[in-house]
Amino acid sequence: MDLGITGRRAAVAAASRGLGFAVATALAQEGVAVAICGRDQSRLDEAARSIGGDVATIVCDVATTGGASAFIEQAQAALGVIDILVANGGGPPGGDFSSTPLDAYGPAVERSMLSAIAMCHGVVPAMREQRWGRILAITSLAVRQPLENLILSNSARTGLTGFLKTLANEVAADGITVNSLQPGLHETDRIRELYGERLPERAAAVPSRTIGRPEDFGRIAAMLCSEHAKFLTGAGVHVDGGEYGGLL
Ligand code: NAD
């Protein structure tokens, strides 16, 4: 199916590896010009080679609002108006209430909530002017179902989800959709680090009895950014092999 986004321009944050990389790859396969960021130029170069075509690579740390805004500014300088924003970033450190000091919450909120908001500030005015835009944030299943030993992620990402839903309503009449994808377990560096040798046991607890492939996640993201998804906004879609236990 032609997604109708050939020639569009996308900024995909934290995309040298993992889910961001998979989303950038899927968008590029649809003929979208992509700008990707990461913290290391050589990893970005490797990612750009693998994606193929004309990929703008930008060294930025999106754990801060300053880094997130700088990414968008440089992506706009490279590509022009950003039609598609994929707000993503590395997750905050693990830990529970007892092991997490109070002063860890501020940086986690900046990393997993404010940084995405800063990216939205960077792209929404021009999207509004051209009356077309797609904003897609990568959050986590944790916003539906808090995950064990991830109190910072569980807390900060729910705030971002509230922001996204509010923004979605405000810009819907301008032709801009705002959605999030909530990944369950996918096979990336982050998950290998978090679960280590316990990964097979953790995967066995997912109804699908397997964990997700980043490339499949990327294709779902591209669909949400498609022309055809214009009526799909304000949604948080869990991509989790059935792990979320609720009805809605
Ligand atoms: P990852 O750690 O495997 O990859 C993240 C990519 O982003 C890497 O290329 C890394 O270099 C880059 N990156 C990390 N921190 C960055 C920063 N501060 N600035 C710029 N680039 C940065 O992560 P992932 O598994 O691809 O996950 C993406 C997001 O989805 C994370 O926020 C993660 O917590 C969340 N998530 C992932 C899963 C999963 O199963 N993989 C599940 C739930 C939530």
Residues whose N, C-alpha, C, O or C-beta is under 5 A from the ligand:
A	BS01	NAD	A14 A15 S16 R17 G18 L19 G20 C37 G38 R39 C60 D61 V62 A63 G89 G90 G91 I138 T139 S140 L141 P183 G184 L185 H186 T188 D189 R190 I191
